[in-house]
Amino acid sequence: MYTTLISVDELKRLQASGAPLMIFDCSFDLMNPAAGEEQYRQAHIPGAVYANLDTALSDQGVVAPDGTHHPHPDAASGGRHPLPSRERFAMWLSSVGFANEMQAVVYDRNNANYCGRLWWMLKWAGHEAVAALDGGLQAWQAAGGAVTDREEPSHFQSNFKLGPELRRLATTREVQAGLGQATQTLIDARAPARYRGETEPLDPVAGHIPGALNRPFGQNLGPDGRFKPAAQLREEFDGLLRGRDPRGVVHHCGSGVSAVPNVLAMEIAGYGPTALYAGSWSEWCRDASRPVERG
């Protein structure tokens, strides 16, 4: 069972073994939401299923009579990419033929930014056997891995069954209650300029949640696009935490997506599972009564 990362060679051996396996391509572009699926159609690992951030990995919501878009009442979080309920997510997994006995492998072309979302969601749904392809599609192609542009055949519907939540989802109320408490350490994965409030291209308010530490998600990767060695990640997170209890870490970003590489990196480094505030800054800043810090 692979539960954090899987290398290109390990994936090739897994494919050759005939073990139950499903590969997901999660490539996406926030500024051009159609681009990820187009990239998938042009080249993907044979057999891979496309997992669209907007339509598969977020709550699609409903359109009200006045034309405004709202998440379903059972959405698991708010923000720009609200998490669907676990039940809706299980329905999507079943629709693409994913079954409980399968090993999931997720990848993208975006430094594990978007495939991390599916990695976390599968854990949250109770499925431990999910790993991110280290280095993404770029590493696969550099090692001579085959890609295809052909349309994948549809899968028979499965009956994916939810298990206990293996990763913790933090709510806005919990995060706000923990401000200033030694039992909570917030880590913000956004770029430094957004964290400091110098610029904000996506959300209506600039800044960060008071007390949050900043670790841009790209810092987890080396120049080759692979995650840094576990010992190096451990040293870097120890330096960031400065004695704070890692068990109290809550990760967030703009909309709960790019925070996940930090979650994954901490697990690679040997820490236990840490929490995700999926609503993140985009949910936090929508209420003007919540405090904002800049600088």
C-alpha positions as CSV (number, residue, x, y, z in Angstrom):
1,M,0.0,0.0,0.0
2,Y,1.3,3.5,-0.9
3,T,0.0,6.2,1.3
4,T,2.1,9.4,0.7
5,L,4.2,9.3,-2.4
6,I,4.8,6.8,-5.2
7,S,7.8,7.0,-7.6
8,V,7.6,6.5,-11.3
9,D,9.4,3.1,-11.0
10,E,7.1,2.0,-8.2
11,L,4.0,2.9,-10.3
12,K,5.4,1.0,-13.3
13,R,5.9,-2.1,-11.1
14,L,2.4,-1.7,-9.6
15,Q,0.9,-1.5,-13.1
16,A,2.8,-4.7,-14.1
17,S,1.7,-6.6,-11.0
18,G,-2.0,-6.4,-12.0
19,A,-3.0,-5.1,-8.6
20,P,-6.3,-3.2,-8.4
21,L,-5.3,0.3,-9.3
22,M,-6.8,3.6,-10.5
23,I,-4.8,6.6,-11.7
24,F,-6.2,10.1,-11.6
25,D,-5.0,13.1,-13.6
26,C,-5.9,16.2,-11.6
27,S,-4.2,18.9,-13.8
28,F,-5.9,22.3,-13.6
29,D,-5.4,26.0,-14.1
30,L,-7.2,28.5,-11.8
31,M,-7.0,31.2,-14.4
32,N,-8.2,29.0,-17.2
33,P,-10.4,26.3,-15.8
34,A,-10.8,24.5,-19.1
35,A,-7.1,24.1,-19.6
36,G,-6.5,21.1,-17.3
37,E,-9.0,18.9,-19.1
38,E,-7.6,20.0,-22.5
39,Q,-4.1,19.0,-21.3
40,Y,-5.4,15.7,-20.1
41,R,-6.9,15.0,-23.5
42,Q,-3.7,15.9,-25.2
43,A,-1.5,13.6,-23.0
44,H,-2.2,11.5,-20.0
45,I,-1.0,8.2,-18.4
46,P,-2.9,5.4,-20.2
47,G,-6.0,4.5,-18.2
48,A,-6.0,7.6,-16.1
49,V,-9.3,9.2,-15.1
50,Y,-9.6,13.0,-15.2
51,A,-10.6,14.6,-11.9
52,N,-11.7,18.2,-12.4
53,L,-11.2,20.5,-9.4
54,D,-14.3,22.5,-10.1
55,T,-16.8,19.7,-10.9
56,A,-15.5,16.6,-9.2
57,L,-13.4,17.8,-6.3
58,S,-15.5,20.8,-5.3
59,D,-19.2,21.3,-4.5
60,Q,-20.8,22.4,-7.7
61,G,-23.7,24.0,-5.9
62,V,-27.0,25.2,-7.2
63,V,-28.1,28.3,-9.1
64,A,-30.7,30.3,-7.3
65,P,-33.7,31.9,-9.2
66,D,-31.8,35.3,-9.1
67,G,-28.9,33.7,-11.0
68,T,-26.5,33.6,-8.0
69,H,-24.5,30.4,-7.4
70,H,-24.6,28.8,-3.9
71,P,-23.1,25.6,-2.5
72,H,-25.4,22.7,-1.6
73,P,-26.7,22.9,2.0
74,D,-24.6,19.8,2.7
75,A,-21.3,21.2,1.4
76,A,-18.5,20.3,3.9
77,S,-16.9,23.8,3.7
78,G,-17.3,27.3,2.3
79,G,-14.8,29.3,0.3
80,R,-14.1,29.4,-3.5
81,H,-13.7,25.7,-3.7
82,P,-16.1,24.3,-1.2
83,L,-15.7,20.7,-0.3
84,P,-18.6,18.5,-1.3
85,S,-20.1,16.4,1.4
86,R,-18.4,13.0,1.8
87,E,-21.6,11.4,0.4
88,R,-21.5,13.4,-2.8
89,F,-17.8,12.6,-3.2
90,A,-18.4,8.9,-2.7
91,M,-21.1,9.1,-5.4
92,W,-18.5,10.6,-7.8
93,L,-15.9,7.9,-6.9
94,S,-18.5,5.3,-7.6
95,S,-19.5,6.9,-10.9
96,V,-15.9,6.6,-12.3
97,G,-15.6,3.0,-11.0
98,F,-13.3,3.5,-8.1
99,A,-13.6,0.7,-5.5
100,N,-12.5,0.3,-1.9
101,E,-10.0,-2.4,-2.7
102,M,-8.1,-0.2,-5.2
103,Q,-4.8,1.7,-4.8
104,A,-5.3,5.2,-6.0
105,V,-2.4,7.2,-7.6
106,V,-3.0,10.9,-8.2
107,Y,-0.9,13.2,-10.3
108,D,-0.9,16.6,-12.1
109,R,1.4,19.0,-14.0
110,N,1.3,21.6,-11.2
111,N,3.8,20.6,-8.5
112,A,1.2,18.4,-6.7
113,N,-1.0,21.4,-6.1
114,Y,-4.3,19.9,-7.5
115,C,-3.7,16.2,-7.1
116,G,-3.0,16.9,-3.4
117,R,-6.7,17.8,-3.1
118,L,-7.8,14.4,-4.2
119,W,-5.1,12.7,-2.1
120,W,-6.6,14.5,1.0
121,M,-10.2,13.9,0.0
122,L,-9.7,10.1,-0.3
123,K,-8.1,10.0,3.1
124,W,-11.1,12.1,4.4
125,A,-13.4,9.5,2.8
126,G,-11.7,6.8,4.8
127,H,-9.4,5.4,2.0
128,E,-5.8,5.1,3.1
129,A,-4.3,3.6,-0.1
130,V,-3.7,6.8,-2.1
131,A,-0.4,8.3,-3.1
132,A,0.8,11.2,-5.2
133,L,3.1,10.5,-8.1
134,D,6.3,12.2,-7.1
135,G,7.3,14.7,-9.8
136,G,4.0,14.5,-11.6
137,L,3.5,13.8,-15.2
138,Q,6.8,15.6,-16.0
139,A,8.7,12.9,-14.1
140,W,6.7,10.1,-15.7
141,Q,7.5,11.4,-19.2
142,A,11.2,12.1,-18.4
143,A,11.5,8.4,-17.4
144,G,10.1,7.3,-20.7
145,G,6.6,6.5,-19.3
146,A,4.0,6.2,-22.0
147,V,1.2,8.8,-22.5
148,T,-1.8,8.8,-24.7
149,D,-4.3,11.2,-26.2
150,R,-7.0,8.6,-26.7
151,E,-10.3,8.8,-24.9
152,E,-10.5,6.4,-22.0
153,P,-13.4,3.9,-21.9
154,S,-16.0,4.5,-19.2
155,H,-15.8,2.3,-16.1
156,F,-18.6,0.2,-14.6
157,Q,-20.2,2.0,-11.7
158,S,-18.8,0.7,-8.4
159,N,-20.2,1.1,-4.9
160,F,-17.5,3.0,-3.0
161,K,-18.3,2.8,0.8
162,L,-17.2,5.6,3.0
163,G,-15.0,4.8,6.0
164,P,-14.0,6.7,9.1
165,E,-12.5,10.2,8.4
166,L,-8.7,9.6,8.4
167,R,-7.9,13.3,8.1
168,R,-9.4,16.1,10.1
169,L,-11.4,18.9,8.6
170,A,-11.2,22.1,10.7
171,T,-14.2,24.5,10.6
172,T,-14.1,28.3,10.6
173,R,-15.6,28.3,14.1
174,E,-12.8,26.0,15.4
175,V,-10.1,28.1,13.8
176,Q,-11.5,31.3,15.2
177,A,-11.8,29.7,18.7
178,G,-8.2,28.6,18.5
179,L,-6.7,32.1,17.7
180,G,-4.0,32.9,20.2
181,Q,-4.1,29.4,21.8
182,A,-1.0,27.3,22.1
183,T,-3.1,24.3,21.0
184,Q,-3.4,25.7,17.4
185,T,-0.8,26.7,14.9
186,L,-2.0,28.0,11.5
187,I,0.2,27.5,8.4
188,D,-0.7,29.5,5.3
189,A,0.5,28.0,2.0
190,R,-0.1,31.1,-0.2
191,A,2.7,33.2,-1.8
192,P,4.4,35.6,0.6
193,A,2.9,38.8,-1.1
194,R,-0.6,37.5,-0.7
195,Y,0.1,36.3,2.9
196,R,1.4,39.8,3.8
197,G,-1.6,41.4,2.1
198,E,0.4,43.3,-0.5
199,T,-1.7,41.9,-3.3
200,E,-4.8,39.8,-3.5
201,P,-5.8,38.7,-7.0
202,L,-8.6,36.3,-6.1
203,D,-10.4,37.3,-2.8
204,P,-12.1,40.5,-1.8
205,V,-9.8,41.2,1.2
206,A,-6.0,41.1,1.4
207,G,-4.1,39.8,4.4
208,H,-4.0,36.6,6.5
209,I,-5.6,35.0,9.6
210,P,-3.9,36.5,12.7
211,G,-1.0,34.5,14.0
212,A,-0.7,32.3,10.9
213,L,2.8,31.2,9.8
214,N,3.7,31.3,6.1
215,R,5.1,28.4,4.1
216,P,4.4,28.6,0.4
217,F,3.5,25.1,-0.9
218,G,6.3,25.2,-3.5
219,Q,8.9,25.2,-0.8
220,N,8.3,21.4,-0.3
221,L,9.7,20.6,-3.7
222,G,13.3,20.4,-5.1
223,P,14.4,21.8,-8.4
224,D,13.4,18.6,-10.1
225,G,9.8,19.0,-9.1
226,R,9.9,16.1,-6.6
227,F,9.3,16.4,-2.9
228,K,12.4,17.1,-0.8
229,P,13.9,14.3,1.2
230,A,12.0,13.5,4.5
231,A,14.9,14.7,6.7
232,Q,15.1,18.0,4.9
233,L,11.4,18.6,5.2
234,R,11.5,17.7,8.9
235,E,14.3,20.2,9.5
236,E,12.4,22.9,7.6
237,F,9.1,22.4,9.4
238,D,10.9,22.2,12.8
239,G,12.4,25.5,12.0
240,L,9.0,27.0,11.1
241,L,7.2,25.6,14.1
242,R,10.0,26.6,16.6
243,G,8.8,24.2,19.3
244,R,5.1,24.5,18.7
245,D,3.2,21.2,18.9
246,P,2.9,19.8,15.4
247,R,-0.3,18.0,16.5
248,G,-2.0,21.4,16.6
249,V,-1.2,22.5,13.1
250,V,-4.0,23.6,10.8
251,H,-3.2,24.2,7.2
252,H,-4.9,26.6,4.9
253,C,-4.4,28.7,1.8
254,G,-6.8,30.7,-0.4
255,S,-9.4,28.0,-1.1
256,G,-8.1,24.9,0.6
257,V,-6.3,23.4,-2.4
258,S,-2.6,24.5,-2.3
259,A,-2.5,23.9,1.5
260,V,-2.5,20.2,0.9
261,P,1.1,19.9,-0.3
262,N,2.1,21.2,3.1
263,V,-0.2,18.5,4.7
264,L,1.5,15.8,2.6
265,A,5.0,17.2,3.2
266,M,4.5,17.0,7.0
267,E,3.5,13.3,6.7
268,I,6.5,12.6,4.4
269,A,8.6,14.2,7.1
270,G,7.3,11.8,9.7
271,Y,4.8,13.9,11.6
272,G,1.3,12.5,12.2
273,P,-1.7,13.7,10.2
274,T,-2.5,17.4,10.6
275,A,-5.7,19.3,10.0
276,L,-7.0,21.2,6.9
277,Y,-9.1,24.3,7.1
278,A,-10.7,23.8,3.6
279,G,-12.6,27.0,3.5
280,S,-9.3,28.9,4.1
281,W,-8.8,32.6,3.5
282,S,-11.6,32.8,0.9
283,E,-14.2,31.7,3.6
284,W,-12.5,33.6,6.4
285,C,-12.4,37.0,4.8
286,R,-16.1,37.0,3.7
287,D,-17.2,37.9,7.2
288,A,-16.0,41.5,8.0
289,S,-16.2,40.7,11.7
290,R,-13.3,38.3,11.6
291,P,-9.9,39.7,12.3
292,V,-7.3,40.3,9.6
293,E,-3.6,40.7,9.9
294,R,-1.2,42.3,7.3
295,G,2.5,42.4,7.1
